[in-house]
């Protein structure tokens, strides 16, 4: 899993980078084999004016599925990171469950070849031997 962290409007400290990486690994490690890349963009929307303006945007690139995009805005950047990371983990788990479910479903009204339903043969004898009934 390749992690890219960018900061806009402030400097990215080593402690903040470590916090982001730890939270992302915790949230996404269960499904890390499906994740190609995680891009995290941290921004201070209002700059020095203050207020609810720290944003964490997480984009998760998953093999064989559309990208996931999670955003959270909070007054505290660490809270925004924690909430966005948790939501990205839950969203990724739902996406992978849907992909697994979809992969195991067969089209309506069809049966797999060579599989008989209990009590019903796959082919009747007349069709196999060429005998007319």
N, CA, C and O atoms as CSV, one atom per row, in Angstrom:
chain,resi,resn,atom,element,x,y,z
A,1,UNK,N,N,0.867,-1.173,0.000
A,1,UNK,CA,C,0.000,0.000,0.000
A,1,UNK,C,C,0.907,1.228,0.000
A,1,UNK,O,O,1.711,1.426,0.911
A,2,UNK,N,N,0.762,2.039,-1.032
A,2,UNK,CA,C,1.562,3.243,-1.207
A,2,UNK,C,C,0.787,4.435,-0.634
A,2,UNK,O,O,-0.347,4.691,-1.041
A,3,UNK,N,N,1.398,5.163,0.311
A,3,UNK,CA,C,0.726,6.285,0.974
A,3,UNK,C,C,1.416,7.581,0.591
A,3,UNK,O,O,2.634,7.712,0.708
A,4,UNK,N,N,0.613,8.544,0.129
A,4,UNK,CA,C,1.102,9.871,-0.232
A,4,UNK,C,C,0.382,10.878,0.661
A,4,UNK,O,O,-0.848,10.898,0.715
A,5,UNK,N,N,1.158,11.720,1.366
A,5,UNK,CA,C,0.570,12.718,2.268
A,5,UNK,C,C,1.013,14.092,1.804
A,5,UNK,O,O,2.204,14.339,1.614
A,6,UNK,N,N,0.033,15.000,1.617
A,6,UNK,CA,C,0.313,16.376,1.215
A,6,UNK,C,C,-0.362,17.322,2.190
A,6,UNK,O,O,-1.438,17.031,2.712
A,7,UNK,N,N,0.278,18.455,2.430
A,7,UNK,CA,C,-0.302,19.482,3.288
A,7,UNK,C,C,-0.353,20.785,2.514
A,7,UNK,O,O,0.589,21.133,1.802
A,8,UNK,N,N,-1.470,21.512,2.657
A,8,UNK,CA,C,-1.630,22.808,1.984
A,8,UNK,C,C,-2.019,23.845,3.025
A,8,UNK,O,O,-2.980,23.651,3.769
A,9,UNK,N,N,-1.292,24.925,3.081
A,9,UNK,CA,C,-1.596,26.003,4.024
A,9,UNK,C,C,-0.821,25.905,5.321
A,9,UNK,O,O,-0.949,26.785,6.172
A,10,UNK,N,N,-0.020,24.867,5.500
A,10,UNK,CA,C,0.814,24.715,6.693
A,10,UNK,C,C,1.892,23.670,6.401
A,10,UNK,O,O,1.814,22.937,5.415
A,11,UNK,N,N,2.897,23.616,7.278
A,11,UNK,CA,C,3.975,22.635,7.118
A,11,UNK,C,C,3.566,21.306,7.725
A,11,UNK,O,O,2.920,21.262,8.771
A,12,UNK,N,N,3.943,20.233,7.068
A,12,UNK,CA,C,3.649,18.884,7.537
A,12,UNK,C,C,4.781,18.440,8.462
A,12,UNK,O,O,5.889,18.157,8.008
A,13,UNK,N,N,4.492,18.384,9.758
A,13,UNK,CA,C,5.510,17.993,10.730
A,13,UNK,C,C,5.694,16.478,10.714
A,13,UNK,O,O,4.847,15.742,10.208
A,14,UNK,N,N,6.800,16.029,11.268
A,14,UNK,CA,C,7.075,14.594,11.342
A,14,UNK,C,C,6.043,13.893,12.218
A,14,UNK,O,O,5.626,12.777,11.908
A,15,UNK,N,N,5.628,14.530,13.303
A,15,UNK,CA,C,4.627,13.951,14.198
A,15,UNK,C,C,3.275,13.800,13.520
A,15,UNK,O,O,2.591,12.792,13.696
A,16,UNK,N,N,2.896,14.803,12.749
A,16,UNK,CA,C,1.622,14.746,12.025
A,16,UNK,C,C,1.665,13.660,10.947
A,16,UNK,O,O,0.701,12.916,10.768
A,17,UNK,N,N,2.785,13.576,10.234
A,17,UNK,CA,C,2.949,12.537,9.210
A,17,UNK,C,C,2.852,11.148,9.846
A,17,UNK,O,O,2.199,10.257,9.303
A,18,UNK,N,N,3.499,10.971,10.987
A,18,UNK,CA,C,3.463,9.683,11.681
A,18,UNK,C,C,2.040,9.339,12.137
A,18,UNK,O,O,1.614,8.189,12.038
A,19,UNK,N,N,1.314,10.338,12.635
A,19,UNK,CA,C,-0.071,10.115,13.071
A,19,UNK,C,C,-0.943,9.669,11.897
A,19,UNK,O,O,-1.721,8.723,12.024
A,20,UNK,N,N,-0.816,10.343,10.766
A,20,UNK,CA,C,-1.606,10.003,9.579
A,20,UNK,C,C,-1.282,8.577,9.122
A,20,UNK,O,O,-2.194,7.791,8.865
A,21,UNK,N,N,-0.014,8.244,9.020
A,21,UNK,CA,C,0.374,6.905,8.567
A,21,UNK,C,C,-0.137,5.830,9.527
A,21,UNK,O,O,-0.621,4.787,9.087
A,22,UNK,N,N,-0.033,6.079,10.833
A,22,UNK,CA,C,-0.506,5.111,11.821
A,22,UNK,C,C,-2.011,4.898,11.711
A,22,UNK,O,O,-2.478,3.760,11.753
A,23,UNK,N,N,-2.776,5.982,11.571
A,23,UNK,CA,C,-4.234,5.877,11.464
A,23,UNK,C,C,-4.664,5.191,10.164
A,23,UNK,O,O,-5.605,4.397,10.169
A,24,UNK,N,N,-3.992,5.485,9.067
A,24,UNK,CA,C,-4.326,4.860,7.782
A,24,UNK,C,C,-4.018,3.367,7.824
A,24,UNK,O,O,-4.824,2.553,7.372
A,25,UNK,N,N,-2.863,3.007,8.362
A,25,UNK,CA,C,-2.532,1.583,8.467
A,25,UNK,C,C,-3.536,0.860,9.349
A,25,UNK,O,O,-3.964,-0.246,9.018
A,26,UNK,N,N,-3.914,1.462,10.457
A,26,UNK,CA,C,-4.884,0.840,11.356
A,26,UNK,C,C,-6.231,0.643,10.659
A,26,UNK,O,O,-6.863,-0.401,10.816
A,27,UNK,N,N,-6.669,1.639,9.891
A,27,UNK,CA,C,-7.990,1.592,9.255
A,27,UNK,C,C,-8.029,0.673,8.033
A,27,UNK,O,O,-9.051,0.036,7.778
A,28,UNK,N,N,-6.937,0.595,7.276
A,28,UNK,CA,C,-6.973,-0.095,5.987
A,28,UNK,C,C,-6.151,-1.376,5.919
A,28,UNK,O,O,-6.171,-2.046,4.887
A,29,UNK,N,N,-5.432,-1.741,6.969
A,29,UNK,CA,C,-4.544,-2.902,6.904
A,29,UNK,C,C,-5.268,-4.206,6.604
A,29,UNK,O,O,-4.706,-5.072,5.934
A,30,UNK,N,N,-6.496,-4.369,7.080
A,30,UNK,CA,C,-7.224,-5.620,6.836
A,30,UNK,C,C,-7.416,-5.874,5.355
A,30,UNK,O,O,-7.486,-7.027,4.930
A,31,UNK,N,N,-7.501,-4.821,4.566
A,31,UNK,CA,C,-7.749,-4.959,3.128
A,31,UNK,C,C,-6.581,-4.416,2.307
A,31,UNK,O,O,-6.766,-4.033,1.151
A,32,UNK,N,N,-5.398,-4.380,2.883
A,32,UNK,CA,C,-4.262,-3.740,2.216
A,32,UNK,C,C,-3.875,-4.419,0.900
A,32,UNK,O,O,-3.293,-3.773,0.030
A,33,UNK,N,N,-4.187,-5.713,0.738
A,33,UNK,CA,C,-3.830,-6.381,-0.509
A,33,UNK,C,C,-4.657,-5.872,-1.684
A,33,UNK,O,O,-4.256,-6.059,-2.833
A,34,UNK,N,N,-5.800,-5.233,-1.430
A,34,UNK,CA,C,-6.643,-4.692,-2.495
A,34,UNK,C,C,-6.360,-3.216,-2.779
A,34,UNK,O,O,-6.767,-2.695,-3.818
A,35,UNK,N,N,-5.674,-2.554,-1.872
A,35,UNK,CA,C,-5.423,-1.116,-1.981
A,35,UNK,C,C,-4.113,-0.885,-2.719
A,35,UNK,O,O,-3.062,-1.392,-2.328
A,36,UNK,N,N,-4.198,-0.112,-3.790
A,36,UNK,CA,C,-2.988,0.215,-4.550
A,36,UNK,C,C,-2.314,1.467,-4.000
A,36,UNK,O,O,-1.097,1.503,-3.820
A,37,UNK,N,N,-3.124,2.495,-3.734
A,37,UNK,CA,C,-2.547,3.774,-3.317
A,37,UNK,C,C,-3.533,4.499,-2.414
A,37,UNK,O,O,-4.747,4.396,-2.592
A,38,UNK,N,N,-2.998,5.232,-1.443
A,38,UNK,CA,C,-3.807,6.081,-0.574
A,38,UNK,C,C,-3.200,7.476,-0.628
A,38,UNK,O,O,-2.028,7.663,-0.301
A,39,UNK,N,N,-4.004,8.459,-1.045
A,39,UNK,CA,C,-3.556,9.846,-1.094
A,39,UNK,C,C,-4.298,10.624,-0.015
A,39,UNK,O,O,-5.528,10.611,0.035
A,40,UNK,N,N,-3.546,11.299,0.847
A,40,UNK,CA,C,-4.138,12.091,1.911
A,40,UNK,C,C,-3.734,13.545,1.683
A,40,UNK,O,O,-2.553,13.859,1.533
A,41,UNK,N,N,-4.723,14.416,1.661
A,41,UNK,CA,C,-4.464,15.849,1.500
A,41,UNK,C,C,-5.040,16.562,2.710
A,41,UNK,O,O,-6.238,16.490,2.980
A,42,UNK,N,N,-4.169,17.252,3.433
A,42,UNK,CA,C,-4.553,18.002,4.621
A,42,UNK,C,C,-4.513,19.478,4.274
A,42,UNK,O,O,-3.512,19.974,3.757
A,43,UNK,N,N,-5.608,20.184,4.559
A,43,UNK,CA,C,-5.673,21.609,4.232
A,43,UNK,C,C,-6.238,22.415,5.387
A,43,UNK,O,O,-7.039,21.926,6.185
A,44,UNK,N,N,-5.797,23.665,5.452
A,44,UNK,CA,C,-6.341,24.639,6.388
A,44,UNK,C,C,-7.155,25.604,5.535
A,44,UNK,O,O,-6.607,26.526,4.931
A,45,UNK,N,N,-8.461,25.387,5.489
A,45,UNK,CA,C,-9.329,26.083,4.553
A,45,UNK,C,C,-9.343,27.592,4.790
A,45,UNK,O,O,-9.200,28.362,3.840
A,46,UNK,N,N,-9.512,28.027,6.039
A,46,UNK,CA,C,-9.625,29.456,6.337
A,46,UNK,C,C,-8.301,30.111,6.694
A,46,UNK,O,O,-8.270,31.309,6.972
A,47,UNK,N,N,-7.233,29.378,6.695
A,47,UNK,CA,C,-5.935,29.943,7.048
A,47,UNK,C,C,-5.903,30.370,8.509
A,47,UNK,O,O,-6.401,29.644,9.368
A,48,UNK,N,N,-5.331,31.526,8.809
A,48,UNK,CA,C,-5.182,31.954,10.206
A,48,UNK,C,C,-6.480,32.472,10.842
A,48,UNK,O,O,-6.478,32.795,12.030
A,49,UNK,N,N,-7.569,32.559,10.102
A,49,UNK,CA,C,-8.824,33.089,10.656
A,49,UNK,C,C,-9.448,32.176,11.698
A,49,UNK,O,O,-10.263,32.632,12.500
A,50,UNK,N,N,-9.083,30.885,11.706
A,50,UNK,CA,C,-9.628,29.965,12.696
A,50,UNK,C,C,-10.965,29.397,12.266
A,50,UNK,O,O,-11.368,29.541,11.111
A,51,UNK,N,N,-11.651,28.752,13.194
A,51,UNK,CA,C,-12.953,28.164,12.894
A,51,UNK,C,C,-12.833,26.719,12.472
A,51,UNK,O,O,-11.755,26.127,12.525
A,52,UNK,N,N,-13.961,26.156,12.049
A,52,UNK,CA,C,-14.012,24.754,11.623
A,52,UNK,C,C,-13.454,24.658,10.220
A,52,UNK,O,O,-14.199,24.664,9.240
A,53,UNK,N,N,-12.128,24.568,10.130
A,53,UNK,CA,C,-11.528,24.724,8.814
A,53,UNK,C,C,-10.387,23.779,8.497
A,53,UNK,O,O,-9.720,23.968,7.480
A,54,UNK,N,N,-10.130,22.773,9.315
A,54,UNK,CA,C,-9.076,21.815,8.990
A,54,UNK,C,C,-9.720,20.637,8.270
A,54,UNK,O,O,-10.619,19.988,8.803
A,55,UNK,N,N,-9.254,20.369,7.062
A,55,UNK,CA,C,-9.875,19.330,6.235
A,55,UNK,C,C,-8.881,18.208,5.966
A,55,UNK,O,O,-7.705,18.449,5.694
A,56,UNK,N,N,-9.373,16.986,6.049
A,56,UNK,CA,C,-8.609,15.800,5.675
A,56,UNK,C,C,-9.367,15.118,4.550
A,56,UNK,O,O,-10.524,14.732,4.713
A,57,UNK,N,N,-8.709,14.973,3.412
A,57,UNK,CA,C,-9.315,14.329,2.250
A,57,UNK,C,C,-8.500,13.080,1.939
A,57,UNK,O,O,-7.298,13.166,1.686
A,58,UNK,N,N,-9.154,11.920,1.958
A,58,UNK,CA,C,-8.477,10.644,1.714
A,58,UNK,C,C,-9.048,10.031,0.442
A,58,UNK,O,O,-10.259,9.859,0.310
A,59,UNK,N,N,-8.160,9.705,-0.488
A,59,UNK,CA,C,-8.545,9.034,-1.723
A,59,UNK,C,C,-7.861,7.667,-1.743
A,59,UNK,O,O,-6.635,7.571,-1.700
A,60,UNK,N,N,-8.678,6.613,-1.808
A,60,UNK,CA,C,-8.166,5.241,-1.791
A,60,UNK,C,C,-8.372,4.646,-3.182
A,60,UNK,O,O,-9.496,4.587,-3.680
A,61,UNK,N,N,-7.277,4.207,-3.803
A,61,UNK,CA,C,-7.336,3.569,-5.107
A,61,UNK,C,C,-7.344,2.063,-4.896
A,61,UNK,O,O,-6.399,1.491,-4.352
A,62,UNK,N,N,-8.436,1.427,-5.340
A,62,UNK,CA,C,-8.639,-0.009,-5.150
A,62,UNK,C,C,-8.583,-0.688,-6.510
A,62,UNK,O,O,-9.131,-0.180,-7.489
A,63,UNK,N,N,-7.919,-1.839,-6.568
A,63,UNK,CA,C,-7.826,-2.602,-7.809
A,63,UNK,C,C,-9.211,-3.100,-8.216
A,63,UNK,O,O,-9.894,-3.747,-7.423
A,64,UNK,N,N,-9.623,-2.803,-9.437
A,64,UNK,CA,C,-10.882,-3.315,-9.974
A,64,UNK,C,C,-12.126,-2.620,-9.471
A,64,UNK,O,O,-13.222,-3.169,-9.583
A,65,UNK,N,N,-11.988,-1.420,-8.915
A,65,UNK,CA,C,-13.146,-0.688,-8.392
A,65,UNK,C,C,-12.874,0.809,-8.508
A,65,UNK,O,O,-11.723,1.229,-8.630
A,66,UNK,N,N,-13.930,1.606,-8.469
A,66,UNK,CA,C,-13.717,3.053,-8.498
A,66,UNK,C,C,-13.025,3.524,-7.215
A,66,UNK,O,O,-13.120,2.875,-6.173
A,67,UNK,N,N,-12.333,4.653,-7.306
A,67,UNK,CA,C,-11.658,5.220,-6.138
A,67,UNK,C,C,-12.672,5.615,-5.070
A,67,UNK,O,O,-13.795,6.014,-5.377
A,68,UNK,N,N,-12.254,5.497,-3.811
A,68,UNK,CA,C,-13.055,5.981,-2.691
A,68,UNK,C,C,-12.542,7.359,-2.322
A,68,UNK,O,O,-11.332,7.581,-2.290
A,69,UNK,N,N,-13.442,8.287,-2.044
A,69,UNK,CA,C,-13.060,9.631,-1.658
A,69,UNK,C,C,-13.795,9.983,-0.373
A,69,UNK,O,O,-15.025,10.036,-0.346
A,70,UNK,N,N,-13.036,10.223,0.689
A,70,UNK,CA,C,-13.597,10.530,2.001
A,70,UNK,C,C,-13.034,11.872,2.443
A,70,UNK,O,O,-11.828,12.103,2.364
A,71,UNK,N,N,-13.925,12.770,2.917
A,71,UNK,CA,C,-13.499,14.069,3.435
A,71,UNK,C,C,-14.114,14.306,4.796
A,71,UNK,O,O,-15.237,13.881,5.070
A,72,UNK,N,N,-13.356,14.997,5.656
A,72,UNK,CA,C,-13.893,15.417,6.933
A,72,UNK,C,C,-13.279,16.758,7.288
A,72,UNK,O,O,-12.086,16.974,7.079
A,73,UNK,N,N,-14.092,17.660,7.824
A,73,UNK,CA,C,-13.645,18.992,8.217
A,73,UNK,C,C,-13.974,19.195,9.691
A,73,UNK,O,O,-15.114,19.001,10.114
A,74,UNK,N,N,-12.974,19.585,10.461
A,74,UNK,CA,C,-13.109,19.779,11.908
A,74,UNK,C,C,-12.223,20.945,12.341
A,74,UNK,O,O,-11.309,21.332,11.614
A,75,UNK,N,N,-12.492,21.507,13.526
A,75,UNK,CA,C,-11.586,22.536,14.058
A,75,UNK,C,C,-10.203,21.967,14.390
A,75,UNK,O,O,-9.197,22.664,14.260
A,76,UNK,N,N,-10.154,20.703,14.818
A,76,UNK,CA,C,-8.897,20.039,15.169
A,76,UNK,C,C,-8.496,19.096,14.039
A,76,UNK,O,O,-9.259,18.199,13.680
A,77,UNK,N,N,-7.312,19.291,13.482
A,77,UNK,CA,C,-6.857,18.483,12.349
A,77,UNK,C,C,-6.732,17.007,12.715
A,77,UNK,O,O,-7.037,16.143,11.892
A,78,UNK,N,N,-6.290,16.704,13.934
A,78,UNK,CA,C,-6.148,15.312,14.348
A,78,UNK,C,C,-7.499,14.599,14.392
A,78,UNK,O,O,-7.592,13.423,14.041
A,79,UNK,N,N,-8.534,15.299,14.818
A,79,UNK,CA,C,-9.886,14.722,14.837
A,79,UNK,C,C,-10.363,14.480,13.407
A,79,UNK,O,O,-10.963,13.443,13.125
A,80,UNK,N,N,-10.103,15.418,12.507
A,80,UNK,CA,C,-10.491,15.256,11.100
A,80,UNK,C,C,-9.784,14.039,10.495
A,80,UNK,O,O,-10.393,13.278,9.744
A,81,UNK,N,N,-8.511,13.857,10.818
A,81,UNK,CA,C,-7.753,12.709,10.306
A,81,UNK,C,C,-8.343,11.406,10.849
A,81,UNK,O,O,-8.556,10.453,10.099
A,82,UNK,N,N,-8.601,11.375,12.146
A,82,UNK,CA,C,-9.138,10.158,12.772
A,82,UNK,C,C,-10.491,9.776,12.179
A,82,UNK,O,O,-10.726,8.615,11.842
A,83,UNK,N,N,-11.371,10.755,12.057
A,83,UNK,CA,C,-12.717,10.472,11.531
A,83,UNK,C,C,-12.663,10.030,10.069
A,83,UNK,O,O,-13.342,9.079,9.683
A,84,UNK,N,N,-11.860,10.716,9.256
A,84,UNK,CA,C,-11.757,10.359,7.836
A,84,UNK,C,C,-11.125,8.972,7.669
A,84,UNK,O,O,-11.556,8.203,6.810
A,85,UNK,N,N,-10.123,8.645,8.469
A,85,UNK,CA,C,-9.484,7.335,8.379
A,85,UNK,C,C,-10.470,6.237,8.773
A,85,UNK,O,O,-10.547,5.205,8.106
A,86,UNK,N,N,-11.222,6.452,9.851
A,86,UNK,CA,C,-12.220,5.456,10.267
A,86,UNK,C,C,-13.278,5.249,9.190
A,86,UNK,O,O,-13.636,4.115,8.872
A,87,UNK,N,N,-13.774,6.341,8.635
A,87,UNK,CA,C,-14.790,6.239,7.584
A,87,UNK,C,C,-14.237,5.553,6.340
A,87,UNK,O,O,-14.950,4.783,5.695
A,88,UNK,N,N,-12.980,5.818,5.993
A,88,UNK,CA,C,-12.395,5.176,4.819
A,88,UNK,C,C,-12.276,3.665,5.035
A,88,UNK,O,O,-12.498,2.890,4.104
A,89,UNK,N,N,-11.932,3.242,6.243
A,89,UNK,CA,C,-11.860,1.809,6.537
A,89,UNK,C,C,-13.216,1.133,6.421
A,89,UNK,O,O,-13.322,0.052,5.841
A,90,UNK,N,N,-14.263,1.762,6.970
A,90,UNK,CA,C,-15.611,1.186,6.886
A,90,UNK,C,C,-16.116,1.173,5.449
A,90,UNK,O,O,-16.727,0.198,5.013
A,91,UNK,N,N,-15.864,2.245,4.716
A,91,UNK,CA,C,-16.312,2.330,3.326
A,91,UNK,C,C,-15.600,1.288,2.463
A,91,UNK,O,O,-16.221,0.663,1.605
A,92,UNK,N,N,-14.309,1.104,2.689
A,92,UNK,CA,C,-13.559,0.096,1.942
A,92,UNK,C,C,-14.081,-1.302,2.258
A,92,UNK,O,O,-14.203,-2.130,1.355
A,93,UNK,N,N,-14.387,-1.576,3.506
A,93,UNK,CA,C,-14.922,-2.895,3.880
A,93,UNK,C,C,-16.256,-3.153,3.182
A,93,UNK,O,O,-16.494,-4.264,2.707
A,94,UNK,N,N,-17.132,-2.144,3.111
A,94,UNK,CA,C,-18.419,-2.306,2.416
A,94,UNK,C,C,-18.205,-2.540,0.930
A,94,UNK,O,O,-18.864,-3.392,0.334
A,95,UNK,N,N,-17.288,-1.790,0.325
A,95,UNK,CA,C,-16.998,-1.944,-1.096
A,95,UNK,C,C,-16.498,-3.353,-1.398
A,95,UNK,O,O,-16.961,-3.981,-2.351
A,96,UNK,N,N,-15.575,-3.849,-0.615
A,96,UNK,CA,C,-15.029,-5.182,-0.855
A,96,UNK,C,C,-16.079,-6.258,-0.632
A,96,UNK,O,O,-16.087,-7.265,-1.340
A,97,UNK,N,N,-16.965,-6.066,0.338
A,97,UNK,CA,C,-18.052,-7.029,0.561
A,97,UNK,C,C,-18.986,-7.059,-0.643
A,97,UNK,O,O,-19.421,-8.132,-1.062
A,98,UNK,N,N,-19.301,-5.882,-1.205
A,98,UNK,CA,C,-20.160,-5.837,-2.402
A,98,UNK,C,C,-19.470,-6.501,-3.587
A,98,UNK,O,O,-20.115,-7.211,-4.359
A,99,UNK,N,N,-18.179,-6.281,-3.738
A,99,UNK,CA,C,-17.451,-6.897,-4.848
A,99,UNK,C,C,-17.414,-8.411,-4.700
A,99,UNK,O,O,-17.575,-9.130,-5.686
A,100,UNK,N,N,-17.204,-8.909,-3.479
A,100,UNK,CA,C,-17.202,-10.363,-3.257
A,100,UNK,C,C,-18.583,-10.944,-3.521
A,100,UNK,O,O,-18.700,-12.002,-4.140
A,101,UNK,N,N,-19.628,-10.266,-3.059
A,101,UNK,CA,C,-20.996,-10.736,-3.262
A,101,UNK,C,C,-21.337,-10.768,-4.743
A,101,UNK,O,O,-21.933,-11.730,-5.227
A,102,UNK,N,N,-20.964,-9.730,-5.454
A,102,UNK,CA,C,-21.245,-9.645,-6.888
A,102,UNK,C,C,-20.496,-10.731,-7.656
A,102,UNK,O,O,-21.034,-11.300,-8.605
A,103,UNK,N,N,-19.278,-11.017,-7.260
A,103,UNK,CA,C,-18.466,-12.005,-7.952
A,103,UNK,C,C,-19.047,-13.411,-7.788
A,103,UNK,O,O,-18.911,-14.241,-8.686
A,104,UNK,N,N,-19.690,-13.686,-6.654
A,104,UNK,CA,C,-20.227,-15.024,-6.397
A,104,UNK,C,C,-21.628,-15.233,-6.941
A,104,UNK,O,O,-22.096,-16.370,-7.012
A,105,UNK,N,N,-22.300,-14.173,-7.323
A,105,UNK,CA,C,-23.647,-14.321,-7.869
A,105,UNK,C,C,-23.570,-14.829,-9.299
A,105,UNK,O,O,-22.647,-14.491,-10.039
A,106,UNK,N,N,-24.557,-15.651,-9.686
A,106,UNK,CA,C,-24.638,-16.077,-11.082
A,106,UNK,C,C,-25.815,-15.344,-11.714
A,106,UNK,O,O,-26.729,-14.919,-11.007
A,107,UNK,N,N,-25.803,-15.194,-13.024
A,107,UNK,CA,C,-26.920,-14.519,-13.685
A,107,UNK,C,C,-28.231,-15.232,-13.405
A,107,UNK,O,O,-28.245,-16.445,-13.194
A,108,UNK,N,N,-29.309,-14.509,-13.401
A,108,UNK,CA,C,-30.629,-15.081,-13.124
A,108,UNK,C,C,-31.014,-16.134,-14.138
A,108,UNK,O,O,-30.778,-15.982,-15.337
A,109,UNK,N,N,-31.620,-17.222,-13.633
A,109,UNK,CA,C,-32.176,-18.241,-14.512
A,109,UNK,C,C,-31.161,-19.176,-15.122
A,109,UNK,O,O,-31.521,-19.983,-15.979
A,110,UNK,N,N,-29.913,-19.102,-14.720
A,110,UNK,CA,C,-28.920,-20.006,-15.292
A,110,UNK,C,C,-28.364,-20.907,-14.210
A,110,UNK,O,O,-28.337,-20.557,-13.030
A,111,UNK,N,N,-27.927,-22.066,-14.637
A,111,UNK,CA,C,-27.264,-22.997,-13.737
A,111,UNK,C,C,-25.891,-23.278,-14.300
A,111,UNK,O,O,-25.659,-23.169,-15.505
A,112,UNK,N,N,-25.005,-23.631,-13.435
A,112,UNK,CA,C,-23.666,-24.003,-13.886
A,112,UNK,C,C,-23.725,-25.353,-14.564
A,112,UNK,O,O,-24.572,-26.181,-14.230
A,113,UNK,N,N,-22.839,-25.582,-15.511
A,113,UNK,CA,C,-22.786,-26.869,-16.209
A,113,UNK,C,C,-22.354,-27.962,-15.258
A,113,UNK,O,O,-21.502,-27.753,-14.395
A,114,UNK,N,N,-22.948,-29.125,-15.423
A,114,UNK,CA,C,-22.553,-30.291,-14.662
A,114,UNK,C,C,-23.066,-30.328,-13.238
A,114,UNK,O,O,-22.733,-31.258,-12.504
A,115,UNK,N,N,-23.852,-29.370,-12.820
A,115,UNK,CA,C,-24.375,-29.340,-11.462
A,115,UNK,C,C,-25.845,-29.685,-11.517
A,115,UNK,O,O,-26.603,-29.071,-12.268
A,116,UNK,N,N,-26.249,-30.653,-10.735
A,116,UNK,CA,C,-27.656,-31.054,-10.704
A,116,UNK,C,C,-28.296,-30.532,-9.429
A,116,UNK,O,O,-27.664,-30.504,-8.373
A,117,UNK,N,N,-29.538,-30.123,-9.531
A,117,UNK,CA,C,-30.299,-29.728,-8.368
A,117,UNK,C,C,-30.773,-31.011,-7.702
A,117,UNK,O,O,-31.112,-31.978,-8.383
A,118,UNK,N,N,-30.797,-31.024,-6.377
A,118,UNK,CA,C,-31.141,-32.239,-5.632
A,118,UNK,C,C,-32.429,-32.849,-6.163
A,118,UNK,O,O,-33.470,-32.194,-6.195
A,119,UNK,N,N,-32.350,-34.105,-6.576
A,119,UNK,CA,C,-33.514,-34.834,-7.055
A,119,UNK,C,C,-33.811,-34.641,-8.528
A,119,UNK,O,O,-34.669,-35.341,-9.066
A,120,UNK,N,N,-33.142,-33.727,-9.198
A,120,UNK,CA,C,-33.385,-33.482,-10.623
A,120,UNK,C,C,-32.081,-33.685,-11.376
A,120,UNK,O,O,-31.096,-33.011,-11.074
A,121,UNK,N,N,-32.041,-34.587,-12.344
A,121,UNK,CA,C,-30.807,-34.777,-13.111
A,121,UNK,C,C,-30.549,-33.565,-14.003
A,121,UNK,O,O,-31.479,-32.864,-14.403
A,122,UNK,N,N,-29.281,-33.331,-14.307
A,122,UNK,CA,C,-28.888,-32.217,-15.162
A,122,UNK,C,C,-29.435,-32.401,-16.578
A,122,UNK,O,O,-29.909,-31.436,-17.179
A,123,UNK,N,N,-29.379,-33.633,-17.126
A,123,UNK,CA,C,-29.864,-33.933,-18.474
A,123,UNK,C,C,-30.767,-35.157,-18.380
A,123,UNK,O,O,-30.532,-36.039,-17.553
A,124,UNK,N,N,-31.785,-35.219,-19.209
A,124,UNK,CA,C,-32.580,-36.454,-19.235
A,124,UNK,C,C,-31.902,-37.452,-20.164
A,124,UNK,O,O,-31.128,-37.059,-21.037
A,125,UNK,N,N,-32.182,-38.728,-19.987
A,125,UNK,CA,C,-31.528,-39.783,-20.747
A,125,UNK,C,C,-31.773,-39.701,-22.231
A,125,UNK,O,O,-30.875,-40.031,-23.005
A,126,UNK,N,N,-32.945,-39.276,-22.672
A,126,UNK,CA,C,-33.287,-39.236,-24.092
A,126,UNK,C,C,-32.419,-38.223,-24.814
A,126,UNK,O,O,-31.999,-38.460,-25.947
A,127,UNK,N,N,-32.149,-37.108,-24.178
A,127,UNK,CA,C,-31.361,-36.085,-24.832
A,127,UNK,C,C,-29.903,-36.532,-24.967
A,127,UNK,O,O,-29.225,-36.138,-25.915
A,128,UNK,N,N,-29.424,-37.335,-24.045
A,128,UNK,CA,C,-28.037,-37.757,-24.095
A,128,UNK,C,C,-27.815,-38.868,-25.116
A,128,UNK,O,O,-26.789,-38.886,-25.796
A,129,UNK,N,N,-28.783,-39.813,-25.232
A,129,UNK,CA,C,-28.588,-40.969,-26.108
A,129,UNK,C,C,-29.106,-40.721,-27.525
A,129,UNK,O,O,-28.790,-41.480,-28.441
A,130,UNK,N,N,-29.882,-39.687,-27.706
A,130,UNK,CA,C,-30.442,-39.409,-29.007
A,130,UNK,C,C,-31.742,-40.140,-29.257
A,130,UNK,O,O,-32.296,-40.022,-30.350
A,131,UNK,N,N,-32.262,-40.901,-28.281
A,131,UNK,CA,C,-33.515,-41.628,-28.438
A,131,UNK,C,C,-34.692,-40.662,-28.372
A,131,UNK,O,O,-34.682,-39.729,-27.569
A,132,UNK,N,N,-35.682,-40.870,-29.189
A,132,UNK,CA,C,-36.883,-40.042,-29.146
A,132,UNK,C,C,-37.796,-40.612,-28.078
A,132,UNK,O,O,-37.861,-41.828,-27.895
A,133,UNK,N,N,-38.476,-39.772,-27.398
A,133,UNK,CA,C,-39.357,-40.220,-26.316
A,133,UNK,C,C,-40.713,-40.584,-26.821
A,133,UNK,O,O,-41.576,-40.982,-26.039
